[in-house]
Amino acid sequence: MSQPLHILIVDDDPDMRIYLAQCLRGAIEPRLQVAEAPNGEAALACLAGARFDLVVSDARMPRLDGLGLCRVLDADPSRDRLPVLLVTGETDLVAEIRAYISGRRDRGILFKPFNTRTLHREVATLLAAGPTASGAQE
């Protein structure tokens, strides 16, 4: 029996975290486990104590934003290939995010507003490209 997928949703808007979790539960994998964090600092605490297959993060948040979270993950050899989907509606961040994810199969971008089909496609693409049990503490 295969392990359930573990996804961490990071967003300072609790309604967006709920919406993303509802969109993903049951659609990607029936046994999907979703955890939530209100910012990048809280996400790092979650990542320190558990295995995740994917992080879906708002690009702009207080304390530590999505790009900052990615940079911290990139500096950690045990987590530098953990797939991350950055979600943004901020047009001023698009060029920076595109430059950051250029050539990386383990990073993606999702533009707000989005539909669930697009979210599912982006998540499936990142999960297929990422290593098995990404972010696992060995």
MIDOSE-1310 file (N, C-alpha, C; in nm, 2 decimals, decimal comma, always signed):
residues 138
msqp	+0,08/-0,12/+0,00/+0,00/+0,00/+0,00/+0,09/+0,12/+0,00; +0,06/+0,22/-0,09/+0,15/+0,34/-0,10/+0,11/+0,44/+0,01; +0,21/+0,52/+0,03/+0,19/+0,63/+0,13/+0,10/+0,74/+0,08; +0,02/+0,80/+0,17/-0,06/+0,91/+0,12/+0,03/+1,03/+0,09
lhil	-0,02/+1,12/+0,00/+0,06/+1,24/-0,03/+0,04/+1,34/+0,08; +0,14/+1,41/+0,11/+0,14/+1,52/+0,21/+0,17/+1,65/+0,15; +0,08/+1,74/+0,16/+0,09/+1,88/+0,10/+0,08/+1,98/+0,21; +0,17/+2,08/+0,20/+0,17/+2,19/+0,30/+0,12/+2,31/+0,22
ivdd	+0,01/+2,37/+0,27/-0,04/+2,50/+0,21/+0,00/+2,61/+0,30; +0,06/+2,71/+0,24/+0,12/+2,83/+0,31/+0,05/+2,95/+0,26; -0,03/+3,02/+0,34/-0,09/+3,14/+0,30/-0,13/+3,22/+0,42; -0,12/+3,35/+0,42/-0,16/+3,43/+0,53/-0,31/+3,46/+0,54
dpdm	-0,38/+3,42/+0,43/-0,53/+3,44/+0,42/-0,59/+3,30/+0,46; -0,65/+3,29/+0,57/-0,71/+3,16/+0,61/-0,81/+3,11/+0,52; -0,89/+3,20/+0,45/-0,99/+3,16/+0,36/-0,92/+3,09/+0,23; -0,81/+3,15/+0,19/-0,74/+3,09/+0,08/-0,68/+2,95/+0,11
riyl	-0,63/+2,94/+0,24/-0,58/+2,81/+0,28/-0,69/+2,70/+0,28; -0,81/+2,74/+0,33/-0,93/+2,65/+0,33/-0,97/+2,62/+0,18; -0,97/+2,72/+0,10/-1,01/+2,70/-0,04/-0,91/+2,60/-0,11; -0,78/+2,63/-0,10/-0,68/+2,54/-0,16/-0,69/+2,40/-0,11
aqcl	-0,71/+2,38/+0,02/-0,72/+2,25/+0,08/-0,85/+2,17/+0,02; -0,96/+2,25/+0,01/-1,08/+2,18/-0,04/-1,06/+2,15/-0,19; -1,00/+2,23/-0,26/-0,97/+2,20/-0,40/-0,88/+2,07/-0,42; -0,79/+2,05/-0,33/-0,70/+1,94/-0,35/-0,74/+1,81/-0,29
rgai	-0,82/+1,82/-0,18/-0,86/+1,69/-0,11/-0,94/+1,61/-0,20; -0,90/+1,48/-0,22/-0,98/+1,39/-0,30/-0,96/+1,40/-0,45; -0,91/+1,52/-0,49/-0,89/+1,54/-0,64/-0,76/+1,48/-0,69; -0,66/+1,50/-0,61/-0,53/+1,45/-0,65/-0,50/+1,31/-0,61
eprl	-0,53/+1,28/-0,49/-0,51/+1,15/-0,43/-0,61/+1,13/-0,31; -0,68/+1,02/-0,31/-0,79/+1,00/-0,21/-0,74/+1,01/-0,07; -0,61/+0,97/-0,04/-0,56/+0,97/+0,09/-0,47/+1,09/+0,12; -0,49/+1,20/+0,05/-0,41/+1,32/+0,06/-0,42/+1,38/+0,20
qvae	-0,31/+1,41/+0,26/-0,30/+1,48/+0,39/-0,25/+1,62/+0,36; -0,33/+1,72/+0,42/-0,30/+1,86/+0,40/-0,27/+1,92/+0,54; -0,16/+1,99/+0,54/-0,13/+2,07/+0,66/-0,13/+2,22/+0,61; -0,15/+2,31/+0,71/-0,15/+2,45/+0,67/-0,06/+2,53/+0,76
apng	-0,01/+2,64/+0,70/+0,08/+2,74/+0,78/+0,04/+2,88/+0,73; +0,04/+2,98/+0,82/+0,00/+3,11/+0,79/+0,11/+3,20/+0,73; +0,24/+3,15/+0,73/+0,35/+3,22/+0,67/+0,47/+3,13/+0,65; +0,57/+3,18/+0,59/+0,69/+3,10/+0,57/+0,76/+3,05/+0,69
eaal	+0,76/+3,13/+0,80/+0,83/+3,09/+0,92/+0,76/+2,97/+0,98; +0,62/+2,98/+0,98/+0,54/+2,86/+1,04/+0,56/+2,74/+0,95; +0,57/+2,76/+0,82/+0,59/+2,65/+0,72/+0,72/+2,58/+0,75; +0,83/+2,66/+0,78/+0,96/+2,59/+0,81/+0,95/+2,51/+0,94
acla	+0,87/+2,55/+1,04/+0,85/+2,47/+1,16/+0,77/+2,34/+1,12; +0,67/+2,35/+1,04/+0,60/+2,23/+0,99/+0,70/+2,13/+0,92; +0,78/+2,19/+0,83/+0,87/+2,11/+0,75/+0,98/+2,04/+0,83; +1,01/+2,10/+0,95/+1,11/+2,05/+1,03/+1,07/+1,92/+1,10
garf	+0,94/+1,90/+1,12/+0,89/+1,79/+1,19/+0,81/+1,68/+1,11; +0,80/+1,70/+0,98/+0,72/+1,60/+0,90/+0,77/+1,59/+0,76; +0,73/+1,49/+0,69/+0,76/+1,47/+0,55/+0,65/+1,53/+0,47; +0,69/+1,61/+0,36/+0,59/+1,66/+0,27/+0,63/+1,63/+0,13
dlvv	+0,54/+1,61/+0,04/+0,57/+1,59/-0,10/+0,56/+1,71/-0,18; +0,49/+1,81/-0,13/+0,47/+1,94/-0,21/+0,44/+2,05/-0,11; +0,48/+2,17/-0,15/+0,44/+2,29/-0,08/+0,37/+2,38/-0,18; +0,25/+2,43/-0,14/+0,18/+2,53/-0,22/+0,18/+2,65/-0,14
sdar	+0,24/+2,76/-0,19/+0,26/+2,88/-0,11/+0,23/+3,00/-0,18; +0,16/+3,09/-0,11/+0,14/+3,23/-0,15/+0,28/+3,29/-0,17; +0,29/+3,37/-0,28/+0,42/+3,43/-0,31/+0,45/+3,55/-0,22; +0,34/+3,62/-0,18/+0,36/+3,74/-0,09/+0,29/+3,72/+0,04
mprl	+0,36/+3,72/+0,15/+0,31/+3,71/+0,28/+0,40/+3,79/+0,38; +0,34/+3,83/+0,49/+0,43/+3,89/+0,59/+0,52/+3,79/+0,66; +0,62/+3,83/+0,72/+0,72/+3,75/+0,80/+0,82/+3,68/+0,71; +0,77/+3,58/+0,63/+0,86/+3,52/+0,53/+0,77/+3,48/+0,42
dglg	+0,79/+3,54/+0,30/+0,71/+3,51/+0,19/+0,75/+3,38/+0,11; +0,67/+3,35/+0,01/+0,69/+3,23/-0,06/+0,83/+3,22/-0,13; +0,88/+3,33/-0,19/+1,01/+3,33/-0,25/+1,12/+3,31/-0,14; +1,10/+3,38/-0,03/+1,20/+3,36/+0,08/+1,20/+3,22/+0,13
lcrv	+1,08/+3,16/+0,14/+1,07/+3,02/+0,18/+1,15/+2,93/+0,09; +1,13/+2,95/-0,04/+1,20/+2,87/-0,14/+1,35/+2,89/-0,13; +1,40/+3,01/-0,10/+1,54/+3,03/-0,09/+1,60/+2,96/+0,04; +1,52/+2,96/+0,15/+1,56/+2,89/+0,26/+1,57/+2,74/+0,23
ldad	+1,47/+2,69/+0,16/+1,47/+2,54/+0,13/+1,58/+2,51/+0,03; +1,61/+2,60/-0,06/+1,72/+2,58/-0,15/+1,86/+2,57/-0,08; +1,87/+2,64/+0,03/+2,00/+2,64/+0,10/+2,01/+2,51/+0,19; +1,91/+2,43/+0,20/+1,91/+2,31/+0,28/+1,92/+2,19/+0,18
psrd	+2,04/+2,12/+0,17/+2,05/+2,01/+0,08/+1,95/+1,90/+0,10; +1,89/+1,88/+0,22/+1,79/+1,78/+0,24/+1,65/+1,82/+0,19; +1,63/+1,95/+0,15/+1,50/+2,00/+0,11/+1,51/+2,08/-0,02; +1,62/+2,09/-0,08/+1,64/+2,18/-0,20/+1,56/+2,13/-0,32
rlpv	+1,51/+2,01/-0,32/+1,43/+1,96/-0,43/+1,29/+1,93/-0,40; +1,24/+1,98/-0,28/+1,10/+1,97/-0,24/+1,02/+2,06/-0,34; +0,93/+2,00/-0,41/+0,85/+2,08/-0,51/+0,77/+2,19/-0,44; +0,77/+2,31/-0,50/+0,70/+2,42/-0,45/+0,62/+2,49/-0,56
llvt	+0,49/+2,51/-0,54/+0,40/+2,58/-0,63/+0,38/+2,72/-0,56; +0,43/+2,82/-0,63/+0,40/+2,96/-0,58/+0,28/+3,01/-0,64; +0,19/+3,07/-0,56/+0,06/+3,12/-0,61/+0,07/+3,27/-0,59; +0,03/+3,34/-0,70/+0,04/+3,49/-0,69/-0,07/+3,56/-0,78
getd	-0,11/+3,67/-0,73/-0,20/+3,76/-0,80/-0,13/+3,89/-0,82; -0,01/+3,90/-0,77/+0,07/+4,02/-0,78/+0,15/+4,03/-0,91; +0,11/+4,12/-0,99/+0,18/+4,13/-1,12/+0,32/+4,18/-1,11; +0,35/+4,25/-1,00/+0,49/+4,30/-0,99/+0,59/+4,19/-0,95
lvae	+0,54/+4,08/-0,90/+0,62/+3,96/-0,87/+0,64/+3,86/-0,98; +0,57/+3,87/-1,08/+0,57/+3,77/-1,19/+0,71/+3,76/-1,25; +0,77/+3,87/-1,29/+0,91/+3,85/-1,35/+1,01/+3,79/-1,25; +1,00/+3,83/-1,13/+1,10/+3,78/-1,03/+1,07/+3,63/-1,01
iray	+0,95/+3,59/-1,00/+0,91/+3,44/-0,98/+0,95/+3,36/-1,11; +0,92/+3,42/-1,22/+0,96/+3,35/-1,35/+1,11/+3,33/-1,36; +1,19/+3,43/-1,32/+1,33/+3,42/-1,32/+1,38/+3,32/-1,22; +1,32/+3,32/-1,11/+1,36/+3,22/-1,00/+1,33/+3,08/-1,04
isgr	+1,22/+3,05/-1,10/+1,18/+2,91/-1,14/+1,23/+2,87/-1,27; +1,29/+2,96/-1,35/+1,34/+2,92/-1,48/+1,43/+2,80/-1,48; +1,40/+2,70/-1,56/+1,48/+2,58/-1,57/+1,47/+2,48/-1,45; +1,38/+2,51/-1,36/+1,36/+2,42/-1,24/+1,23/+2,35/-1,26
rdrg	+1,24/+2,22/-1,26/+1,12/+2,13/-1,27/+1,05/+2,12/-1,14; +1,11/+2,15/-1,03/+1,05/+2,13/-0,90/+0,99/+2,26/-0,84; +0,98/+2,37/-0,92/+0,92/+2,49/-0,88/+0,82/+2,53/-0,99; +0,70/+2,58/-0,95/+0,60/+2,63/-1,04/+0,53/+2,75/-1,00
ilfk	+0,45/+2,81/-1,09/+0,38/+2,93/-1,06/+0,23/+2,91/-1,10; +0,14/+2,96/-1,02/+0,00/+2,96/-1,04/-0,05/+3,10/-1,02; -0,12/+3,15/-1,12/-0,17/+3,29/-1,12/-0,31/+3,29/-1,07; -0,34/+3,39/-0,98/-0,48/+3,41/-0,93/-0,54/+3,51/-1,03
pfnt	-0,67/+3,50/-1,06/-0,75/+3,39/-1,02/-0,72/+3,26/-1,10; -0,75/+3,15/-1,05/-0,72/+3,02/-1,11/-0,85/+2,93/-1,10; -0,86/+2,83/-1,18/-0,96/+2,73/-1,16/-0,90/+2,60/-1,11; -0,98/+2,52/-1,06/-0,93/+2,40/-0,99/-0,86/+2,30/-1,09
rtlh	-0,90/+2,30/-1,21/-0,84/+2,22/-1,31/-0,69/+2,26/-1,33; -0,67/+2,39/-1,34/-0,53/+2,45/-1,35/-0,45/+2,41/-1,23; -0,51/+2,43/-1,11/-0,44/+2,39/-0,99/-0,40/+2,24/-0,99; -0,50/+2,16/-1,02/-0,47/+2,01/-1,02/-0,36/+1,98/-1,12
reva	-0,36/+2,04/-1,24/-0,26/+2,02/-1,34/-0,12/+2,06/-1,29; -0,11/+2,18/-1,23/+0,02/+2,23/-1,18/+0,07/+2,14/-1,07; -0,02/+2,10/-0,98/+0,02/+2,01/-0,87/+0,07/+1,87/-0,92; -0,01/+1,82/-1,02/+0,03/+1,69/-1,07/+0,16/+1,70/-1,15
tlla	+0,19/+1,80/-1,22/+0,32/+1,82/-1,29/+0,43/+1,83/-1,19; +0,42/+1,90/-1,08/+0,53/+1,91/-0,99/+0,55/+1,78/-0,91; +0,44/+1,71/-0,88/+0,46/+1,58/-0,81/+0,52/+1,48/-0,90; +0,49/+1,48/-1,03/+0,55/+1,39/-1,13/+0,70/+1,42/-1,15
agpt	+0,74/+1,55/-1,14/+0,88/+1,59/-1,16/+0,96/+1,57/-1,04; +0,90/+1,58/-0,92/+0,97/+1,58/-0,79/+1,02/+1,44/-0,75; +1,12/+1,43/-0,67/+1,16/+1,30/-0,62/+1,06/+1,24/-0,52; +1,06/+1,11/-0,51/+0,97/+1,04/-0,42/+1,00/+1,08/-0,28
asga	+0,90/+1,10/-0,20/+0,91/+1,14/-0,06/+1,00/+1,26/-0,04; +0,97/+1,36/-0,13/+1,05/+1,49/-0,12/+1,04/+1,55/+0,02; +1,15/+1,60/+0,06/+1,15/+1,67/+0,19/+1,15/+1,57/+0,31; +1,16/+1,44/+0,29/+1,16/+1,35/+0,40/+1,29/+1,36/+0,48
qe	+1,28/+1,36/+0,61/+1,39/+1,36/+0,69/+1,44/+1,21/+0,70; +1,56/+1,19/+0,66/+1,61/+1,05/+0,66/+1,69/+1,03/+0,79
